[in-house]
Amino acid sequence: MRKIIIHINYLFLLAILLFVTSCEHEVLISEDPEEIVDDKVRIEIFTRADSYKLPVTKGLNDENTVGITPWILVFKGNNEASATFVEAVQAFELIGKRYVLLTRQPSGTKYHLLILANPQSEFYYGDADSGYEFEIESFTANLKVGVTTLSEACSNLLTEPLAIPAQSVVPYSGEGETIPMSYLLEVDEINNSTRIENTDGSSLLLSRVVSKIAIVNAASNFDFTGITAIVNVPRQGQLHKSDGAVYNTSGLTELRYDASYSSPLIATSAVSGGQSTADKPIYLYESPVSNNTYFIIQGTYEGRNYFYKIAIVDDNLTLMNLVRNKLYTFTINKVHGPGFDTVADAKVSKPSNTALDYSVLVDDSNTYEIIANNDYYLGVSNSVFFAYTNETAEYEAFRVITDCKTIFPNSNKISDERSLADYAYRLVSPFGISIAGAGSSDPNVTPVNVEVKNYLQFYDEFQFNQEGTALRQNAYITLKLGNLEKQIHINQRKAINAGGETIQYMPTTNRDPQYRKVNYTCLSGYVEDNAVYSPKNWIKLRPSSGEERNDTDNITVDDGAIFIEVLPNPGTDTRNGIVYLTTIDNNSSSGMATQRIKIDITQLGNNISVN
């Protein structure tokens, strides 16, 4: 009996020890994310992947994946470029949501939150030699608190380098391999009320570090079999681009199947009317024209196999930069002659674009301003429209895009508020938003036409409330789709004199529409091509410095000012051109909220008075 009692006591003591040990172990490994230190605040992160294009393209599902635990790098300073590093923190998951614990920061200066999602195993800093794991110690070893600026960090934080050459490898095409993405958000302070989201409550649209490329053959006299090599490809990309310049890397490589080019790197798939690589996406880091990036493709022409060298050029055979988060679709419409028998000969030849009847479609997700809920999105090509005209005229003011498939009986409409502006504008058509088909994966695009009269400018700028504050919100077109709502500001100014004028879009206190200054903070602009009036020949985009630049039809600035110079009109007829500007939303509480402006410019002929 004594032995039994002793054994029972041993078992009881052992149970107590196991219980104590398990409790101790639980305390040691438990990291309760709800236990927040006094100087920390927990902030939920609302992000999703920006589309490569709208409508959404099909490719790897992982190109749209945003990891649950991105890194947040905090910088402090009113000037974005010179803001200095504060801390690096990785987000965590709690009940399927993203949160981050940031150090509380007071108001009085700006804070810039650099979001880095889908990190690779390592990041590189300033070179392709030394990799660092994504951890706090690695960031603080390279980014000095209070010293390293945001501009320096963005220039030096790089992806893992590709090999030289990179054989049987297409970046980010592996199973489950996600694409690094980024976003820069500006906030006034960091506390419990800080939101990592857009000012309208929608999720931030993260931008991928790579462009996406597809080559399609629609030529009946050519059988496109694959991409043999991609040459002069940048080995690395910036994790985030803080300016408009295309990252120019000196480290280039070649993507190919093997040294003897025994097989295509990317084989085509049969599609209606030809062959395509669209289902095997090509992801490349940004590349300026100076890199001379090109493709070697192969196919059968008149019964023989040939190799063709294809440069990155537009429809006018002008070299193009490859820019992140854009989709480039190169379509071969007709082949005019044989290529080369070997890859080596094709490489040293001039590009075959002249031997190929060729077209290029560049889809830019930034061409739409998007709001979204969990079910669908609603986007517009621009949320501000300016008509420079002396006459009553009808315009395509903007386009609406949505992937919504739900029929809302009472909340699908497009409307105006013309009575507030003495009927100086009106919605012409349509009065509802076209939704996507039930069985379609593509969204619907709806052009919206608006009539603008030549006195709208006075209502746009000279309306005041009882406190004497100018109202700039009385000429709007309103979109309503389910619980999503978007407004587009309609504006008018006088037509441009035949002698030429310069319109200044810049931060200004001017509110008089008769002066050619308009209060917006600009980031970039471009002139839309038009075969009828050739506006790129007579509309020139200039920086505020007035310096001569080669990019007068596509410009990026860092001081918020873009001058639109309209050259003299030598003819007697009026002419038209369209300019798009990307600007910072002046009415947003966040300095990083952007909006697009469409400017439809009418210039008078030299026998027509401006008055």
C-alpha positions as CSV (number, residue, x, y, z in Angstrom):
1,M,0.0,0.0,0.0
2,R,2.9,2.3,0.8
3,K,4.4,1.8,-2.6
4,I,1.1,2.6,-4.3
5,I,0.9,5.9,-2.3
6,I,4.5,6.8,-3.2
7,H,3.8,6.2,-6.9
8,I,0.7,8.3,-6.7
9,N,2.7,11.1,-5.0
10,Y,5.4,10.9,-7.7
11,L,2.7,11.0,-10.4
12,F,1.1,14.0,-8.8
13,L,4.4,15.9,-8.5
14,L,5.2,15.0,-12.1
15,A,1.8,16.4,-13.2
16,I,2.4,19.6,-11.3
17,L,5.9,20.0,-12.8
18,L,4.5,19.4,-16.3
19,F,1.7,21.9,-15.7
20,V,4.2,24.6,-14.4
21,T,6.6,23.9,-17.3
22,S,3.8,24.2,-19.9
23,C,2.6,27.5,-18.3
24,E,6.2,28.8,-18.3
25,H,6.7,27.8,-21.9
26,E,3.4,29.5,-22.9
27,V,4.6,32.7,-21.2
28,L,7.9,32.6,-23.0
29,I,6.6,32.1,-26.5
30,S,3.4,34.1,-26.3
31,E,3.4,37.5,-28.0
32,D,0.0,39.0,-27.5
33,P,-0.4,41.6,-30.2
34,E,-3.1,43.3,-28.1
35,E,-0.6,44.2,-25.4
36,I,0.5,47.6,-26.6
37,V,3.3,49.6,-25.0
38,D,2.4,53.1,-24.0
39,D,4.4,54.8,-26.7
40,K,3.0,52.5,-29.4
41,V,-0.2,52.6,-31.4
42,R,-1.8,49.7,-33.3
43,I,-3.0,50.6,-36.8
44,E,-4.9,48.4,-39.2
45,I,-3.5,48.3,-42.8
46,F,-5.9,48.4,-45.7
47,T,-4.1,47.5,-49.0
48,R,-4.7,45.7,-52.2
49,A,-2.8,45.2,-55.4
50,D,-3.2,47.9,-58.1
51,S,-4.2,46.3,-61.4
52,Y,-1.7,46.1,-64.2
53,K,-4.5,47.3,-66.4
54,L,-8.2,47.8,-66.4
55,P,-9.8,45.6,-67.4
56,V,-7.9,43.1,-65.3
57,T,-5.6,40.8,-67.1
58,K,-5.3,37.1,-66.5
59,G,-1.9,35.7,-65.5
60,L,-0.5,34.2,-62.4
61,N,-2.8,34.5,-59.5
62,D,0.2,35.4,-57.4
63,E,0.7,38.7,-59.2
64,N,-2.4,40.1,-57.4
65,T,-1.5,38.7,-54.0
66,V,-0.6,41.1,-51.1
67,G,1.1,39.4,-48.2
68,I,-0.5,39.7,-44.8
69,T,2.7,41.1,-43.1
70,P,4.3,43.9,-45.1
71,W,7.0,46.1,-43.7
72,I,6.4,49.8,-42.8
73,L,9.3,52.2,-42.9
74,V,8.6,55.5,-41.2
75,F,10.3,58.8,-42.2
76,K,9.8,62.2,-40.6
77,G,9.9,65.6,-42.3
78,N,7.7,68.1,-44.2
79,N,9.7,67.6,-47.4
80,E,9.2,64.1,-48.8
81,A,12.6,63.7,-50.3
82,S,14.6,64.9,-47.2
83,A,12.4,63.3,-44.6
84,T,14.7,61.2,-42.3
85,F,14.3,57.6,-41.1
86,V,12.5,56.9,-37.8
87,E,11.9,53.1,-37.6
88,A,11.1,49.9,-39.5
89,V,8.3,47.7,-38.3
90,Q,6.8,44.5,-39.7
91,A,3.0,44.2,-39.7
92,F,1.4,41.2,-38.0
93,E,-1.8,39.2,-38.6
94,L,-4.6,39.2,-36.1
95,I,-7.9,37.4,-36.9
96,G,-7.2,37.6,-40.6
97,K,-6.4,41.4,-40.6
98,R,-3.1,43.3,-40.9
99,Y,-1.9,45.5,-38.1
100,V,1.3,47.3,-37.3
101,L,2.6,48.7,-34.0
102,L,4.2,52.1,-34.7
103,T,5.8,54.6,-32.3
104,R,3.4,57.4,-31.4
105,Q,4.4,60.6,-33.2
106,P,3.0,64.1,-32.5
107,S,1.6,66.6,-35.1
108,G,3.6,69.5,-36.3
109,T,5.5,67.8,-39.1
110,K,4.7,65.2,-41.8
111,Y,5.3,61.5,-41.6
112,H,5.9,59.3,-44.6
113,L,5.0,55.6,-44.3
114,L,6.8,53.5,-46.9
115,I,4.9,50.2,-47.2
116,L,6.9,47.3,-48.6
117,A,4.8,44.2,-49.3
118,N,5.7,40.7,-50.5
119,P,9.3,40.9,-49.5
120,Q,11.8,38.5,-51.0
121,S,14.2,36.5,-48.7
122,E,16.6,39.4,-48.8
123,F,16.9,43.0,-49.8
124,Y,20.1,44.6,-51.2
125,Y,21.3,48.1,-50.4
126,G,23.0,50.1,-53.1
127,D,24.6,47.2,-54.9
128,A,24.2,43.6,-56.0
129,D,26.8,42.2,-53.7
130,S,25.5,41.9,-50.2
131,G,22.0,40.7,-49.3
132,Y,20.2,41.5,-46.0
133,E,17.4,39.6,-44.4
134,F,14.1,41.5,-43.9
135,E,14.5,42.2,-40.2
136,I,14.7,45.3,-38.0
137,E,18.5,44.9,-37.5
138,S,19.1,44.8,-41.2
139,F,17.2,48.0,-41.8
140,T,18.7,49.9,-38.9
141,A,22.2,48.8,-40.1
142,N,21.7,50.5,-43.4
143,L,19.2,53.2,-42.6
144,K,20.5,55.6,-39.9
145,V,17.8,57.1,-37.6
146,G,17.6,60.8,-38.1
147,V,20.1,60.7,-40.9
148,T,19.1,58.6,-43.9
149,T,16.6,60.4,-46.1
150,L,13.6,58.9,-47.8
151,S,15.1,59.7,-51.2
152,E,18.4,57.9,-50.2
153,A,16.5,54.9,-49.0
154,C,14.4,54.6,-52.1
155,S,17.4,54.9,-54.3
156,N,19.3,52.2,-52.5
157,L,16.7,49.6,-51.4
158,L,16.9,47.0,-54.1
159,T,15.5,43.6,-55.0
160,E,17.6,40.4,-55.1
161,P,19.7,40.4,-58.3
162,L,19.2,38.1,-61.2
163,A,22.1,35.9,-62.3
164,I,24.3,36.7,-65.3
165,P,23.0,35.2,-67.5
166,A,19.7,34.1,-66.0
167,Q,19.0,30.7,-67.5
168,S,15.5,29.1,-67.5
169,V,14.3,31.9,-65.2
170,V,11.6,34.5,-65.7
171,P,11.3,36.7,-62.6
172,Y,8.3,36.1,-60.3
173,S,6.9,33.3,-62.5
174,G,7.5,30.5,-60.1
175,E,4.6,28.7,-58.3
176,G,3.6,30.7,-55.3
177,E,6.1,33.5,-56.0
178,T,4.6,36.9,-55.2
179,I,5.7,40.2,-56.6
180,P,7.2,42.9,-54.3
181,M,4.9,45.9,-54.1
182,S,5.0,49.3,-52.4
183,Y,3.2,52.5,-51.5
184,L,4.1,55.8,-49.8
185,L,1.5,57.3,-47.6
186,E,1.8,60.7,-45.9
187,V,0.1,61.4,-42.6
188,D,0.1,64.4,-40.2
189,E,0.7,62.4,-37.0
190,I,0.8,58.8,-35.8
191,N,-1.7,58.0,-33.1
192,N,-4.8,55.8,-32.5
193,S,-6.8,57.8,-35.1
194,T,-4.2,57.2,-37.9
195,R,-5.5,55.2,-40.8
196,I,-3.3,53.4,-43.3
197,E,-5.8,53.7,-46.2
198,N,-7.1,56.3,-48.7
199,T,-8.9,59.3,-47.4
200,D,-12.2,58.0,-48.7
201,G,-11.7,54.8,-46.7
202,S,-10.8,52.6,-49.6
203,S,-7.7,50.3,-49.6
204,L,-4.4,51.7,-50.8
205,L,-3.4,50.5,-54.3
206,L,0.1,49.0,-54.1
207,S,2.4,49.3,-57.1
208,R,4.5,46.3,-58.3
209,V,8.2,46.7,-58.9
210,V,8.0,45.1,-62.3
211,S,6.3,45.7,-65.7
212,K,4.4,43.0,-67.3
213,I,4.8,42.1,-71.0
214,A,2.9,40.0,-73.5
215,I,3.6,39.4,-77.2
216,V,0.7,38.4,-79.4
217,N,0.8,37.3,-83.0
218,A,-2.1,38.1,-85.2
219,A,-0.3,37.8,-88.5
220,S,-1.7,35.1,-90.8
221,N,1.6,34.7,-92.6
222,F,3.6,34.0,-89.5
223,D,3.6,31.2,-86.8
224,F,5.0,32.6,-83.6
225,T,6.5,29.8,-81.5
226,G,8.2,31.6,-78.6
227,I,10.5,34.1,-77.0
228,T,14.1,32.9,-77.3
229,A,15.8,35.5,-75.2
230,I,15.4,38.9,-73.5
231,V,18.6,40.9,-73.6
232,N,19.9,43.8,-71.6
233,V,17.5,43.3,-68.8
234,P,18.1,45.1,-65.5
235,R,19.2,42.6,-62.7
236,Q,17.5,44.6,-59.9
237,G,14.7,47.0,-59.3
238,Q,14.0,49.6,-56.6
239,L,11.7,48.4,-54.0
240,H,10.0,51.8,-54.2
241,K,10.3,54.6,-56.8
242,S,10.0,58.0,-55.1
243,D,10.4,60.1,-58.3
244,G,9.4,59.9,-61.9
245,A,12.8,58.8,-63.2
246,V,13.1,55.3,-64.6
247,Y,15.7,53.4,-62.5
248,N,18.9,53.1,-64.6
249,T,20.9,50.1,-63.5
250,S,24.4,49.4,-64.8
251,G,23.9,45.7,-64.0
252,L,22.3,44.1,-67.0
253,T,21.7,40.4,-67.8
254,E,20.1,38.1,-70.4
255,L,17.2,35.8,-69.8
256,R,17.4,32.6,-71.9
257,Y,16.6,28.9,-71.7
258,D,20.3,27.8,-72.0
259,A,23.6,28.9,-73.6
260,S,22.8,27.2,-76.9
261,Y,19.2,28.6,-77.1
262,S,18.0,25.0,-77.6
263,S,14.5,25.9,-76.6
264,P,12.4,29.0,-76.2
265,L,12.5,30.6,-72.9
266,I,8.8,31.2,-73.1
267,A,6.7,29.1,-75.5
268,T,3.5,30.5,-77.0
269,S,0.0,29.2,-76.6
270,A,-2.6,29.1,-79.3
271,V,-5.3,31.8,-79.1
272,S,-8.0,32.9,-81.5
273,G,-6.4,34.3,-84.6
274,G,-2.8,33.4,-83.7
275,Q,-0.4,32.8,-80.8
276,S,0.3,34.6,-77.5
277,T,2.5,34.6,-74.4
278,A,-0.2,36.2,-72.3
279,D,-0.8,33.1,-70.2
280,K,3.0,33.0,-69.4
281,P,3.6,36.6,-68.2
282,I,7.0,38.2,-68.6
283,Y,7.9,40.4,-65.6
284,L,10.8,42.8,-66.0
285,Y,12.3,45.5,-63.8
286,E,12.1,49.1,-65.1
287,S,14.4,49.8,-67.9
288,P,15.2,53.1,-69.6
289,V,15.8,53.3,-73.3
290,S,19.5,53.7,-72.7
291,N,19.7,50.0,-71.6
292,N,18.6,48.9,-75.1
293,T,16.4,46.1,-73.8
294,Y,15.2,43.9,-76.6
295,F,13.6,40.5,-77.4
296,I,14.7,37.7,-79.6
297,I,11.6,35.8,-80.8
298,Q,11.3,32.9,-83.1
299,G,8.7,31.6,-85.5
300,T,8.0,30.2,-88.9
301,Y,7.7,32.4,-92.0
302,E,7.0,30.8,-95.4
303,G,7.9,27.4,-94.1
304,R,11.2,28.3,-92.5
305,N,12.2,29.0,-88.9
306,Y,13.6,32.4,-88.2
307,F,14.7,34.6,-85.3
308,Y,13.6,38.3,-85.1
309,K,15.0,41.0,-82.9
310,I,12.3,43.2,-81.4
311,A,13.1,46.5,-79.7
312,I,10.9,48.2,-77.1
313,V,9.3,50.8,-79.3
314,D,5.9,52.4,-79.7
315,D,3.7,52.5,-82.8
316,N,5.9,55.3,-84.2
317,L,9.1,53.2,-83.7
318,T,10.2,55.5,-80.9
319,L,12.1,53.7,-78.1
320,M,10.1,53.4,-74.9
321,N,11.0,53.1,-71.2
322,L,9.7,50.0,-69.4
323,V,7.9,51.4,-66.4
324,R,6.8,49.5,-63.3
325,N,3.2,48.4,-62.9
326,K,2.4,48.8,-66.6
327,L,1.3,46.1,-69.0
328,Y,2.8,46.2,-72.5
329,T,1.1,44.2,-75.2
330,F,3.1,43.9,-78.4
331,T,1.0,42.7,-81.3
332,I,2.5,41.4,-84.6
333,N,-0.1,42.2,-87.3
334,K,1.9,41.2,-90.3
335,V,5.4,39.9,-91.2
336,H,7.0,41.5,-94.3
337,G,10.0,39.3,-94.7
338,P,12.4,36.6,-93.3
339,G,14.3,37.1,-90.1
340,F,17.7,35.5,-89.3
341,D,18.9,31.9,-89.2
342,T,20.6,32.1,-85.8
343,V,20.2,34.0,-82.5
344,A,23.8,35.4,-82.9
345,D,22.9,37.0,-86.2
346,A,19.6,38.4,-84.9
347,K,21.4,40.0,-81.9
348,V,23.8,42.0,-84.0
349,S,21.2,43.1,-86.5
350,K,19.0,46.1,-86.4
351,P,15.6,45.5,-84.7
352,S,13.1,43.8,-87.0
353,N,10.2,46.1,-86.0
354,T,10.3,47.5,-89.5
355,A,9.9,44.0,-90.9
356,L,6.9,43.4,-88.7
357,D,3.7,45.4,-89.0
358,Y,3.6,46.1,-85.3
359,S,1.4,47.8,-82.7
360,V,1.9,48.4,-79.0
361,L,-0.7,48.8,-76.3
362,V,0.5,50.2,-73.0
363,D,-2.0,49.8,-70.2
364,D,-1.4,51.9,-67.1
365,S,-3.4,51.3,-63.9
366,N,-2.8,54.9,-62.9
367,T,-5.1,56.0,-65.8
368,Y,-8.0,55.3,-63.5
369,E,-8.8,56.7,-60.1
370,I,-10.3,53.7,-58.2
371,I,-12.6,53.3,-55.2
372,A,-13.6,49.9,-54.2
373,N,-15.4,47.7,-51.6
374,N,-15.0,44.0,-51.1
375,D,-17.3,43.2,-54.1
376,Y,-16.4,45.5,-56.9
377,Y,-14.6,48.7,-57.9
378,L,-15.7,52.0,-59.5
379,G,-13.1,54.0,-61.4
380,V,-12.9,57.2,-63.5
381,S,-10.2,58.1,-66.0
382,N,-10.1,61.6,-64.4
383,S,-11.9,63.3,-61.5
384,V,-11.3,66.8,-62.9
385,F,-12.2,68.1,-66.4
386,F,-11.2,71.5,-67.9
387,A,-12.6,72.7,-71.3
388,Y,-10.8,75.7,-72.8
389,T,-13.6,77.0,-75.1
390,N,-15.5,80.1,-76.0
391,E,-18.5,78.2,-77.3
392,T,-21.1,75.9,-75.9
393,A,-19.7,72.5,-76.8
394,E,-20.2,68.8,-75.9
395,Y,-17.2,66.8,-74.6
396,E,-16.3,63.3,-73.5
397,A,-15.4,64.6,-70.0
398,F,-14.3,61.3,-68.5
399,R,-14.8,57.5,-68.6
400,V,-16.2,55.2,-66.0
401,I,-15.0,51.7,-65.4
402,T,-16.4,49.0,-63.1
403,D,-16.3,45.2,-62.7
404,C,-19.7,45.3,-60.8
405,K,-22.1,42.6,-61.9
406,T,-24.9,43.5,-59.5
407,I,-28.0,45.3,-60.7
408,F,-28.9,48.0,-58.2
409,P,-32.4,49.2,-58.9
410,N,-32.1,52.5,-57.0
411,S,-28.4,53.2,-56.8
412,N,-26.9,53.1,-60.3
413,K,-27.0,56.6,-61.7
414,I,-25.0,59.4,-63.2
415,S,-26.3,62.9,-62.4
416,D,-25.5,66.6,-62.5
417,E,-26.1,69.5,-60.2
418,R,-26.5,72.1,-63.0
419,S,-29.0,74.2,-61.1
420,L,-26.3,75.3,-58.7
421,A,-24.3,76.8,-61.6
422,D,-27.2,78.5,-63.5
423,Y,-27.3,75.6,-66.0
424,A,-23.8,76.4,-67.3
425,Y,-23.2,72.7,-67.8
426,R,-25.3,69.6,-68.1
427,L,-24.9,65.8,-68.3
428,V,-25.7,64.7,-71.9
429,S,-25.4,60.9,-71.6
430,P,-25.6,58.3,-70.1
431,F,-27.6,58.5,-66.9
432,G,-26.6,55.1,-65.6
433,I,-23.3,53.1,-65.3
434,S,-23.0,50.0,-67.6
435,I,-22.1,47.0,-65.4
436,A,-20.1,44.0,-66.4
437,G,-21.8,40.9,-67.8
438,A,-22.7,38.1,-65.4
439,G,-20.4,35.6,-67.2
440,S,-17.7,38.0,-68.2
441,S,-14.3,38.5,-66.4
442,D,-13.9,41.9,-68.1
443,P,-15.3,45.2,-66.7
444,N,-17.3,47.7,-68.6
445,V,-16.1,51.1,-69.7
446,T,-18.7,53.9,-70.1
447,P,-17.8,57.2,-71.8
448,V,-19.6,60.2,-70.2
449,N,-20.5,63.2,-72.3
450,V,-21.1,66.6,-70.8
451,E,-22.2,69.9,-72.3
452,V,-20.2,73.0,-71.2
453,K,-21.2,76.6,-71.7
454,N,-18.8,79.5,-72.0
455,Y,-19.8,81.1,-68.7
456,L,-19.3,78.1,-66.4
457,Q,-15.9,79.5,-65.4
458,F,-17.5,82.3,-63.4
459,Y,-19.7,79.9,-61.3
460,D,-16.7,77.6,-60.9
461,E,-14.5,80.2,-59.2
462,F,-16.7,83.0,-58.0
463,Q,-19.2,81.3,-55.7
464,F,-19.0,82.1,-52.0
465,N,-20.7,80.9,-48.9
466,Q,-21.9,83.0,-46.0
467,E,-18.5,83.1,-44.4
468,G,-17.0,84.5,-47.6
469,T,-15.1,81.3,-48.5
470,A,-14.9,80.5,-52.2
471,L,-16.8,77.4,-53.2
472,R,-15.2,75.3,-55.9
473,Q,-17.7,72.5,-55.8
474,N,-20.8,73.6,-57.7
475,A,-20.1,72.0,-61.1
476,Y,-20.0,68.3,-60.5
477,I,-21.1,65.1,-62.2
478,T,-21.9,62.5,-59.5
479,L,-21.6,58.7,-59.9
480,K,-23.5,56.4,-57.7
481,L,-23.1,52.6,-57.8
482,G,-24.3,50.6,-54.8
483,N,-22.5,52.1,-51.9
484,L,-19.7,53.6,-53.9
485,E,-19.9,57.3,-54.9
486,K,-17.5,59.4,-57.0
487,Q,-17.7,63.1,-58.1
488,I,-16.1,64.7,-61.2
489,H,-15.4,68.4,-61.2
490,I,-16.3,70.1,-64.4
491,N,-14.5,73.4,-65.3
492,Q,-14.3,75.9,-68.2
493,R,-11.8,78.5,-69.3
494,K,-11.5,80.7,-72.3
495,A,-10.1,79.3,-75.5
496,I,-6.4,79.9,-76.2
497,N,-5.5,82.8,-78.4
498,A,-4.1,82.1,-81.9
499,G,-0.9,83.9,-80.9
500,G,-0.2,81.2,-78.3
501,E,-0.3,81.3,-74.5
502,T,1.1,79.4,-71.5
503,I,-1.2,77.9,-68.9
504,Q,0.3,77.4,-65.5
505,Y,-0.9,74.5,-63.3
506,M,0.8,75.1,-60.0
507,P,0.3,75.9,-56.3
508,T,-1.2,79.4,-56.4
509,T,-3.6,81.7,-54.6
510,N,-5.1,82.8,-57.9
511,R,-8.9,82.2,-58.2
512,D,-9.6,84.4,-61.2
513,P,-10.4,82.2,-64.2
514,Q,-9.3,84.9,-66.6
515,Y,-5.7,84.5,-65.5
516,R,-3.8,81.5,-66.8
517,K,-2.9,80.1,-63.4
518,V,-4.8,77.2,-61.9
519,N,-4.2,75.9,-58.4
520,Y,-3.1,72.3,-58.5
521,T,0.1,70.6,-57.3
522,C,1.3,68.6,-60.2
523,L,3.3,65.4,-60.4
524,S,3.4,64.5,-64.1
525,G,1.7,65.2,-67.4
526,Y,1.4,64.0,-70.9
527,V,0.0,65.2,-74.2
528,E,-2.5,62.7,-75.8
529,D,-1.6,61.8,-79.4
530,N,-4.1,62.9,-82.1
531,A,-3.6,62.2,-85.8
532,V,-6.0,65.0,-86.9
533,Y,-4.4,67.9,-85.0
534,S,-1.0,66.5,-84.0
535,P,-1.1,68.3,-80.6
536,K,2.4,67.1,-79.6
537,N,3.8,69.5,-82.2
538,W,2.2,72.6,-80.7
539,I,1.5,71.8,-77.0
540,K,4.7,71.6,-75.0
541,L,4.9,70.7,-71.3
542,R,7.6,72.7,-69.5
543,P,9.0,72.7,-65.9
544,S,8.6,76.0,-64.0
545,S,12.3,76.6,-64.5
546,G,11.7,77.0,-68.3
547,E,14.7,74.8,-69.1
548,E,14.8,73.0,-72.4
549,R,13.9,69.4,-72.2
550,N,13.3,66.5,-74.6
551,D,10.2,65.2,-72.7
552,T,7.8,68.0,-73.7
553,D,5.0,65.6,-74.3
554,N,5.5,63.5,-71.2
555,I,7.0,65.3,-68.2
556,T,7.5,64.6,-64.5
557,V,8.3,67.5,-62.1
558,D,9.3,67.7,-58.4
559,D,8.1,71.3,-57.5
560,G,4.4,70.8,-58.3
561,A,4.4,73.1,-61.3
562,I,3.7,72.2,-65.0
563,F,3.5,75.0,-67.6
564,I,1.5,74.1,-70.7
565,E,2.9,76.1,-73.5
566,V,0.6,76.4,-76.5
567,L,2.5,77.6,-79.6
568,P,1.1,80.1,-82.1
569,N,-1.5,78.7,-84.6
570,P,-0.4,79.6,-88.1
571,G,-3.7,78.4,-89.6
572,T,-7.1,80.0,-89.8
573,D,-9.0,77.0,-88.3
574,T,-9.3,76.2,-84.6
575,R,-7.4,73.1,-83.4
576,N,-7.8,70.9,-80.4
577,G,-5.5,68.9,-78.1
578,I,-5.8,67.0,-74.8
579,V,-3.4,67.0,-71.9
580,Y,-3.6,64.8,-68.8
581,L,-2.1,65.8,-65.5
582,T,-1.5,63.7,-62.4
583,T,-1.8,65.9,-59.3
584,I,-2.0,65.8,-55.6
585,D,-5.6,66.3,-54.4
586,N,-5.7,69.7,-52.8
587,N,-8.8,68.8,-50.8
588,S,-7.3,65.7,-49.3
589,S,-6.0,65.4,-45.8
590,S,-3.3,63.1,-47.1
591,G,-0.6,64.6,-49.3
592,M,-0.3,61.4,-51.2
593,A,-3.8,61.2,-52.5
594,T,-3.6,61.8,-56.3
595,Q,-6.1,62.8,-58.9
596,R,-6.0,63.1,-62.7
597,I,-7.1,66.1,-64.7
598,K,-8.2,66.0,-68.3
599,I,-7.7,69.3,-70.1
600,D,-9.4,69.7,-73.5
601,I,-7.7,72.7,-75.2
602,T,-9.2,74.6,-78.1
603,Q,-6.9,77.1,-79.8
604,L,-8.4,79.7,-82.1
605,G,-7.3,80.3,-85.7
606,N,-5.3,83.4,-86.4
607,N,-8.4,85.2,-87.9
608,I,-10.6,84.6,-84.9
609,S,-10.7,86.9,-81.9
610,V,-10.2,85.4,-78.4
611,N,-13.0,87.6,-77.0
